Amino acid sequence: MDTGTAALFRWNRGVLLQDIRFGLRTALKHRGVTAVAIACLAIGIGLNTMMFSVTDGVLVQPLPYANPDRIVLIHTTERAQGIQRGAVSSLDLRDWKEQARSFSAVAGLATRNLTISEGSNETDRYSGAAIDADLFPLLGKSAQLGRTFTAADDRQGAPAVVLISDALWQRRYNGDPATIGRTIIVNSVPHTVIGVMPPHFQFPQNAYLWIPLGELQRSENRAVRWLDVFARLRDGVTLEHARGEADTIAANLAAAYPDTNTHVGAYIRTLRDWAIPSDVTLIILTMMGSVTMVLLIACFNVANLMLARASARSREMAIRSALGAGRPQILRQLLTESILVGLASVPLGLLCAKAGLVLMDQSIPPGQIPYFIHWSLDARTLLYSIAIAAVTGVVFGLAPALQASRVDLQETMKEGGRGTTGGRAWLRNALVVAEVALSLLLLIGASLFVRSFLNLRQAAVGFDTAPLMTLRFFMPNEKYTTSDAKTQRVEDVMRRIEAMPGVQAAFASNMIPLAGGGGFRTIVIDGRGSEKGKEPGIDFIGVTSHMLKTLGLSMVRGRDFTDTEGVTRTQVAIVNQAMAKRFWPGEDAVGRRFRTTDERDGGWFTVVGIAPDYSRDVRDGSTGVDPCAFVTYPIEATANTGLTIRVSGDPALVTGPAREAIRASDPTMAVFQVATMNEVKTRSYWEYFLFGWMFSLFGAVALLLAAIGVYGVLSYTVEQRTQEIGVRMALGAGRRAVLKIVVAQGLRLALIGVAIGVVGSYFVTPVIRTQLFAVSPTDPLIFAGVSIFLTSVAFVASYVPARRAMSVDPLVALRAE
């Protein structure tokens, strides 16, 4: 390290305090510049702090389990059906436990909606799960009160027991320790509460209670795959080794059980890959990159301010140099001033970050974020904010400090303290160009997300959502043990609902349009052969009569189910246009037959009608509607049944009467997810709304900062060129010519920045392709529109200082010269 560099870092307490005191006096002396700098940096630091909190909570913090990096998930694969991460059957799970040597523990889980009813209280529905007794030990979790399940609990015929979460314990039972041993009615069956899990534990996503897996294990069919399987790697076993063993076990099962396991493979992935999907990681990193750009733009703005102030302080620096201050000392003092400005922006930045997090929380519907993900302004976030502020102070202060510390004593004294522009203008201009380029990239990203949101909002789903009300009700399998029992209850509910005033039509189904549900089957077309294991797949949905009437649609060909067919196991089907075109192209599908490969569905189905395509998920428009067969409700009767109601007036007004009608039919059934179809549609793309407003915020801030940057540079240029402008005007240059010169300089900088930004955006935006809906990441209209808009803003920012240049009085300017 040379002598000058060593002097720069030769800080002791006395020198540091002296530099800080002088820096504070300088900041107070130039209050206007300091206030603008702090405001710009506070916005950038605030957005960075907000996104750091989110990134830290989602991507950095370890999952709350014992050695989570050793936990994996085991999936089945069926490549012919496009299944890469399928569920596992209970019999295959048993074989995995017996044959796998790479794992110290293997456990299954099935998510379930579970109801609780006690006495005359209304039945409440909660998210829950049926779990293997080995699951919580595998995760390294034990009960805070009572105990978890044992092998004796996890078998058919064992006394019914239940575990509850701390959240449910506090909400429903006021944290009463006497809850242990209490009997509660879960899914219409008395269960004994044996344990309360620790606070902030609701595995797998947001579960409130758990029952033993053995309570649900009734099927011995390997083809019925319904379990999520978790495993813990033995010490020393790598993921690659476990995957190799998984392939061997899958091949053994395929050889031993060719009827059910042919073409069925295995896939193992880490717990983090399951908990934080790659698309979530991508969007979080994209947002973090975006706020980093905003901070850079803020730094460029403040650097320009400091460059202007450095030029104005050149005489001061010359005098200090003449009095013996070396360049390292001057550079150190100026960097101290910059760091102080950066740190001063932290409190305001934290307020901005807090406001941003509150807006984020309000934009996310309840239950959409897993319990193990949370963000807050904690100590880590505070330290990050302070660190980024200090680094920012160095970033924006280094160039001005280097300029100000490089003084020529004689030349500066000759200039009489006016400051010099010299060759430094290129640096200020380069910073403005960089601001404009980064702003363009952010604005294009924001426009793409806003366009996706608007496309989803305006997407044609195939029916009018305005007059529709939806809800779900839950019929516990323990009480409704057969398809006939469920069908009889649904028939009674439908009769009551359709008799309500204002109701025009209604249908029950194992799905709700736009809200998901339904089943999937592989099928065989009558008269056509298919290789076993490679049969085509379709959506398979059970509905009662009046589906199309409720949705306000007309049959393309054929007929609807009769009232009798809708509640009986009649082997008839209605197919959508997508299915008719795929399997009977150029033919009339009405009268054709198909069957599923699942023997439980019965024999051949005869197509009696062709329904128009409509979306069962609002995002179908991005990929096209899948082939779908609608069969009569009893064939796909489910405990969790959806109800869609068409109303003549405001659909929200039937909410109360619908609840009462269902309660009158069976007070033990839980009613949940009550919403108008418009609300269902909006909730289905909430993340696009979130991405849209967040990127719009980033883009708006970047645009404002870029406009300030253009304005600041041109204002300083006009100030420095006052005498030149006066001379030009004295020699006959008109005011319009002066206006043109200044505006042209601003537009030239903006156009260079726009050109660089367009090229950069063309290569960067394809990264977010998977997060967009019905819009190309390089959409030419968006690129052109944003470029024109940003150039227009630059023109306005240039026009204000240009007007000031027009008002220069030649006599005054020449007299000052």
Residue pairs with C-beta under 8 A, 6 or more apart in sequence:
4 326
4 327
4 328
5 328
7 326
7 328
7 329
7 332
8 328
8 331
8 332
11 19
11 332
16 336
19 332
19 333
19 336
20 336
20 340
22 333
22 336
22 337
23 333
23 336
23 337
23 340
24 340
26 337
27 34
27 337
27 340
27 341
27 344
28 34
30 309
33 305
33 309
34 341
34 344
36 305
36 708
37 302
37 305
37 306
37 341
37 345
38 341
38 344
38 345
38 348
39 345
39 348
40 298
40 301
40 302
40 705
40 708
41 298
41 299
41 302
41 341
41 342
41 345
41 349
41 389
41 392
41 396
42 345
42 346
42 348
42 349
42 352
43 294
43 298
43 349
43 352
43 701
43 705
44 291
44 294
44 295
44 296
44 297
44 298
44 299
44 349
44 392
44 701
44 705
45 295
45 298
45 342
45 345
45 346
45 349
45 352
45 385
45 388
45 389
45 392
46 348
46 349
46 350
46 351
46 352
46 353
46 355
46 356
47 291
47 294
47 295
47 352
47 353
47 356
47 697
47 698
47 701
48 291
48 292
48 294
48 295
48 349
48 385
48 388
49 349
49 350
49 352
49 353
49 377
49 381
49 384
49 385
49 388
50 291
50 352
50 353
50 356
50 357
50 360
51 284
51 287
51 288
51 291
52 288
52 381
52 384
52 385
52 388
53 353
53 357
53 375
53 376
53 377
53 378
53 381
54 284
54 287
54 357
54 360
54 375
55 284
55 285
55 287
55 288
56 375
56 380
56 381
56 384
57 373
57 374
57 375
57 376
58 276
58 280
58 281
58 284
58 373
58 375
59 276
59 281
59 284
59 285
62 68
63 271
63 272
63 275
63 372
64 200
64 201
64 372
65 71
65 139
65 140
65 141
65 271
66 139
66 140
66 141
67 140
67 232
68 271
68 272
69 270
69 271
69 272
70 232
70 233
71 138
71 139
71 230
71 231
71 232
71 233
71 270
71 271
72 230
72 231
72 232
72 233
72 239
72 242
72 268
72 269
72 270
72 271
73 228
73 229
73 230
73 231
73 268
73 269
73 270
73 271
73 274
74 88
74 96
74 106
74 229
74 230
74 231
74 246
74 266
74 267
74 268
75 84
75 85
75 86
75 87
75 88
75 229
75 266
75 267
75 268
75 269
76 83
76 86
76 87
76 88
76 92
76 225
76 250
76 264
76 265
76 266
76 267
77 83
77 84
77 85
77 86
77 264
77 265
77 266
77 267
78 86
78 263
78 264
78 265
78 533
79 263
79 265
80 263
80 533
80 534
81 522
81 537
82 537
84 267
85 267
85 269
86 225
87 225
87 226
87 227
87 228
88 96
88 108
88 225
88 227
88 228
88 229
89 219
89 221
89 222
89 223
89 224
89 225
89 226
89 227
89 260
90 108
90 217
90 219
90 220
90 224
90 226
90 227
91 220
91 221
91 222
92 222
92 225
92 253
92 261
93 106
93 108
93 132
93 227
93 229
95 249
95 253
96 106
96 229
96 231
96 249
97 106
99 249
99 252
100 106
100 231
100 245
100 246
100 249
101 234
101 245
102 231
102 233
102 234
102 237
102 241
102 242
102 245
102 246
103 231
103 232
103 233
103 234
103 237
103 242
104 232
104 233
104 234
104 235
105 134
105 137
105 138
105 231
105 232
106 134
106 138
106 229
106 230
106 231
107 131
107 132
107 133
107 134
107 135
107 138
107 229
107 230
107 231
108 131
108 132
108 135
108 213
108 227
108 228
108 229
108 230
109 129
109 130
109 131
109 132
109 135
109 204
109 213
109 227
109 228
109 229
109 230
110 129
110 130
110 131
110 213
110 216
110 226
110 227
110 228
111 127
111 128
111 129
111 204
111 205
111 207
111 228
112 128
112 129
112 130
112 211
112 216
113 125
113 126
113 127
113 128
113 474
113 639
113 640
113 670
113 672
114 125
114 126
114 127
114 128
114 186
114 187
114 208
114 209
114 211
115 123
115 124
115 125
115 126
115 186
115 187
115 188
115 474
115 476
115 668
115 669
115 670
116 123
116 124
116 126
116 172
116 184
116 185
116 186
116 209
117 123
117 124
117 185
117 188
117 668
118 184
118 185
122 663
122 667
123 667
123 668
123 669
123 670
124 172
124 670
125 474
125 670
125 671
125 672
126 168
126 207
126 208
126 209
127 205
127 206
127 207
127 208
127 367
128 207
128 208
128 209
128 210
128 211
129 203
129 204
129 207
129 210
129 211
130 210
130 211
130 212
130 213
130 215
130 216
131 149
131 210
131 211
131 212
131 213
132 154
132 213
133 148
133 149
133 150
133 151
133 153
133 154
133 212
133 213
135 230
136 142
136 148
136 149
136 197
136 203
137 148
138 230
138 231
138 232
139 203
139 230
141 148
141 197
141 198
141 201
141 203
142 148
142 198
143 163
143 195
143 196
143 197
143 198
144 166
144 196
144 197
144 198
144 199
145 169
145 177
145 179
145 180
145 195
145 196
146 163
146 180
146 193
146 194
146 195
146 196
147 194
147 195
148 163
148 194
148 195
148 197
149 161
149 163
149 194
149 210
149 212
152 158
153 159
153 161
153 194
153 212
153 214
154 212
154 213
154 214
155 212
155 214
156 214
156 215
156 217
156 218
158 212
158 214
158 215
159 192
160 186
160 189
160 190
160 191
160 192
160 211
160 215
161 191
161 192
161 193
161 194
161 211
161 212
162 184
162 186
162 191
162 192
162 193
162 194
162 209
162 210
162 211
163 193
163 194
163 195
163 196
163 197
163 209
163 210
163 211
164 173
164 179
164 193
164 195
164 196
164 197
164 208
164 209
164 210
165 196
165 197
165 201
165 202
165 207
165 208
165 209
166 196
166 197
166 198
166 199
166 200
166 201
167 199
167 202
167 208
168 208
168 209
169 175
169 179
169 196
173 179
173 182
179 193
179 196
180 193
180 194
180 195
180 196
181 192
181 193
181 194
182 192
182 193
183 190
183 191
183 192
183 193
184 190
184 191
184 193
185 191
185 668
186 209
186 211
187 476
187 477
187 478
187 479
188 476
188 478
188 479
188 668
189 476
189 478
189 479
191 211
197 210
200 371
200 372
201 371
202 208
202 371
203 371
204 228
204 370
205 370
205 371
206 367
206 370
206 371
213 227
216 477
221 260
222 257
222 260
222 261
223 259
223 260
223 598
230 271
231 242
231 268
233 239
233 242
239 268
239 270
242 268
243 267
243 268
246 266
246 267
246 268
247 265
247 266
249 266
250 261
250 264
250 265
250 266
253 261
253 264
254 261
254 262
254 263
254 264
262 532
262 533
263 533
263 534
275 370
275 372
279 770
279 771
282 767
282 768
282 770
282 771
283 691
283 768
283 771
286 445
286 767
286 768
286 771
287 694
287 695
287 698
290 442
290 445
290 695
290 698
291 698
293 438
293 441
293 442
293 698
293 702
294 442
294 698
294 701
294 702
294 705
295 388
295 392
296 434
296 438
297 434
297 435
297 438
297 439
297 702
297 705
297 706
297 709
298 392
298 705
299 392
299 395
299 396
300 396
300 431
300 432
300 434
300 435
300 709
301 431
301 435
301 705
301 708
301 709
301 712
302 341
302 396
303 395
303 396
303 397
303 399
303 400
303 431
304 428
304 431
304 432
304 709
304 712
304 713
304 716
305 712
306 338
306 396
306 397
306 399
306 400
306 401
307 399
307 400
307 403
307 424
307 427
307 428
308 428
308 712
308 716
309 400
310 317
310 334
310 400
310 401
310 403
310 404
311 403
311 419
311 420
311 421
311 424
311 720
312 419
313 404
313 419
314 404
314 407
314 412
314 415
314 417
314 419
314 420
315 412
315 413
315 415
315 416
315 417
315 419
317 330
317 404
317 405
317 407
317 412
318 407
318 408
318 409
318 412
318 413
320 330
321 327
321 330
321 407
321 409
322 409
327 405
327 406
330 401
330 404
330 405
331 401
331 402
331 405
334 397
334 400
334 401
334 404
334 405
335 393
335 394
335 397
335 398
335 401
337 397
338 393
338 394
338 396
338 397
338 398
338 400
338 401
339 390
339 393
339 394
339 397
340 393
341 393
341 397
342 389
342 390
342 391
342 392
342 393
342 396
342 397
343 386
343 389
343 390
343 393
345 389
346 385
346 386
346 389
349 385
349 389
350 377
350 382
350 385
353 377
353 381
353 385
354 377
356 697
357 375
357 376
357 377
359 693
360 690
360 694
363 686
363 689
363 690
363 693
364 686
364 690
365 683
365 686
368 686
399 427
403 424
403 427
411 420
412 420
419 720
421 720
425 717
428 713
428 716
429 713
429 749
431 709
431 713
432 706
432 709
432 710
432 713
432 749
432 753
433 749
433 752
433 753
433 756
434 753
435 702
435 705
435 706
435 709
435 710
435 753
436 706
436 709
436 710
436 749
436 750
436 752
436 753
436 754
436 757
436 790
436 794
437 753
437 754
437 756
437 757
437 760
438 702
438 706
438 757
439 699
439 702
439 703
439 705
439 706
439 753
439 757
439 790
440 753
440 754
440 757
440 758
440 761
440 786
440 787
440 790
441 757
441 760
441 761
441 764
442 695
442 698
442 699
442 702
443 699
443 702
443 703
443 786
443 789
443 790
444 757
444 761
444 765
444 782
444 783
444 786
445 695
445 698
445 699
445 761
445 765
445 768
446 692
446 695
446 696
446 698
446 699
446 700
447 699
447 782
447 785
447 786
448 765
448 768
448 772
448 775
448 777
448 779
448 782
449 688
449 691
449 692
449 695
449 696
449 771
449 772
450 692
450 695
450 696
451 772
451 775
451 779
451 782
452 688
452 691
452 692
452 771
452 772
452 773
452 774
452 775
453 685
453 688
453 689
453 691
453 692
453 773
455 621
455 773
455 774
455 775
456 618
456 619
456 685
456 688
456 773
456 774
457 682
457 685
459 615
459 618
459 619
459 621
459 773
459 774
460 621
461 513
461 514
461 614
461 615
461 618
461 620
461 621
461 681
462 551
462 553
462 612
462 613
462 614
462 615
462 625
463 513
463 551
463 552
463 553
463 614
464 552
465 514
465 676
465 677
465 678
465 680
465 681
466 651
466 677
466 678
467 504
467 552
467 646
467 647
467 648
467 651
468 550
468 551
468 644
468 645
468 646
468 647
468 651
468 676
468 677
469 644
469 645
469 647
469 651
469 652
469 654
469 655
469 658
469 674
469 675
469 676
469 677
470 512
470 515
470 642
470 643
470 644
470 645
470 673
470 674
470 675
470 676
470 677
470 680
471 642
471 643
471 645
471 655
471 658
471 659
471 671
471 672
471 673
471 674
471 675
472 512
472 640
472 641
472 642
472 643
472 671
472 672
472 673
473 493
473 641
473 643
473 662
473 669
473 670
473 671
473 672
474 639
474 640
474 641
474 669
474 670
474 672
475 485
475 486
475 489
475 639
475 641
475 666
475 669
476 639
476 668
477 639
479 485
479 668
480 486
480 489
480 639
483 569
483 634
483 635
483 637
484 634
486 634
486 637
486 638
486 639
486 641
487 567
487 568
487 633
487 634
487 637
489 665
489 666
489 669
490 508
490 544
490 567
490 633
490 637
490 641
491 544
491 567
492 665
493 508
493 643
493 661
493 662
493 665
494 506
494 507
494 508
494 544
496 661
496 662
496 664
496 665
497 503
497 506
497 643
497 645
497 658
497 661
497 662
498 505
498 506
500 654
500 657
500 658
500 661
501 657
502 647
502 648
502 649
502 653
502 654
503 645
503 646
503 647
503 648
503 654
504 549
504 550
504 646
504 647
504 648
505 546
505 549
505 550
505 645
505 646
506 546
506 550
506 643
506 644
506 645
506 646
507 543
507 544
507 545
507 546
507 547
507 550
507 566
507 643
507 644
508 543
508 544
508 633
508 641
508 642
508 643
509 517
509 518
509 541
509 542
509 543
509 544
509 547
509 633
509 641
509 642
509 644
510 517
510 518
510 519
510 541
510 542
510 633
510 636
510 637
510 638
510 640
510 641
510 642
511 517
511 518
511 541
511 616
511 642
512 642
512 643
512 644
512 673
512 680
513 551
513 614
513 615
513 616
513 644
513 677
513 680
514 615
514 616
514 617
514 618
514 677
514 680
514 681
514 684
515 642
515 673
515 680
515 684
516 616
516 617
517 541
517 616
517 640
517 642
518 539
518 540
518 541
518 616
518 628
518 636
519 539
519 540
519 541
519 542
519 636
520 537
520 538
520 539
520 540
521 537
521 538
521 540
521 596
521 597
521 598
521 601
521 629
522 535
522 536
522 537
522 538
522 596
522 597
523 535
523 536
523 537
523 538
523 594
523 595
523 596
523 597
523 629
524 530
524 535
524 594
524 595
524 596
524 597
525 583
525 592
525 593
525 594
526 592
526 593
526 594
526 595
526 604
530 536
535 597
536 582
536 583
536 627
538 579
538 626
538 627
538 628
538 629
539 616
539 626
539 627
539 628
539 629
540 596
540 601
540 628
540 629
540 631
540 636
541 616
541 628
541 629
541 630
541 631
541 636
542 630
542 631
542 632
542 633
542 634
542 635
542 636
542 637
542 638
543 561
543 566
543 630
543 631
543 632
543 633
544 561
544 566
544 567
544 632
544 633
545 560
545 561
545 562
545 563
545 565
545 566
545 567
546 560
546 566
547 560
547 561
547 574
547 611
547 630
548 554
548 555
548 560
548 611
549 560
549 646
550 644
550 645
550 646
551 614
551 644
551 646
552 646
553 611
553 612
553 614
554 612
555 574
555 609
555 610
555 611
556 577
556 609
556 610
556 611
556 612
557 588
557 589
557 590
557 609
557 610
558 574
558 590
558 607
558 608
558 609
558 610
559 608
559 609
560 574
560 609
561 570
561 572
561 574
561 608
561 632
564 570
565 572
565 632
566 632
566 633
567 632
567 633
567 634
568 632
568 634
569 602
569 632
569 634
569 635
570 632
571 602
571 603
571 604
571 605
571 606
572 605
572 606
572 607
572 608
572 631
572 632
573 594
573 605
573 606
573 607
573 608
573 629
573 630
573 631
574 607
574 608
574 609
574 610
574 611
574 629
574 630
575 589
575 607
575 609
575 610
575 611
575 627
575 628
575 629
575 630
576 610
576 611
576 612
576 613
576 614
576 625
576 627
576 628
576 629
576 630
577 610
577 611
577 612
577 613
578 613
578 624
578 625
578 626
578 627
578 628
579 589
579 627
579 628
579 629
580 589
580 607
580 610
582 627
583 589
583 592
583 594
583 627
584 592
589 607
589 610
590 607
590 608
590 609
590 610
591 606
591 607
592 606
592 607
593 604
593 605
593 606
593 607
594 604
594 605
594 607
594 629
595 601
595 602
595 603
595 604
595 605
596 605
601 631
601 635
602 635
605 629
605 631
611 630
613 625
614 625
615 621
615 625
616 625
616 628
617 684
618 681
618 684
618 685
619 684
619 685
619 773
620 626
621 773
621 774
622 773
622 774
643 658
644 677
645 651
645 654
645 658
647 653
647 654
651 676
651 677
652 676
655 674
658 671
658 674
659 671
659 674
662 669
662 671
663 669
663 671
675 683
682 689
685 773
688 773
691 771
703 790
703 793
706 753
706 790
706 793
706 794
707 793
707 794
707 796
707 797
708 797
710 746
710 749
710 750
710 794
710 797
710 798
711 797
711 798
711 800
711 801
713 746
713 749
714 742
714 745
714 746
714 797
714 798
714 801
714 802
715 800
715 801
715 804
717 742
717 745
717 801
718 725
718 742
718 801
718 802
718 804
718 805
721 805
722 808
722 813
722 816
723 813
723 814
723 816
723 817
725 738
725 805
725 808
725 813
726 808
726 809
726 810
726 811
726 812
726 813
726 814
726 817
727 810
727 813
727 814
727 817
728 737
728 738
729 735
729 738
729 808
729 810
729 813
730 810
730 814
735 806
736 806
738 802
738 805
738 806
738 808
739 799
739 802
739 803
739 805
739 806
741 805
742 798
742 801
742 802
742 805
743 795
743 798
743 799
743 802
745 798
746 794
746 795
746 797
746 798
746 801
746 802
747 791
747 794
747 795
747 798
749 794
750 790
750 791
750 794
750 795
750 798
751 791
754 787
754 790
754 791
757 787
757 790
758 783
758 787
761 778
761 783
762 778
762 783
765 777
765 778
766 777
766 778
767 777
768 777
769 777
775 782
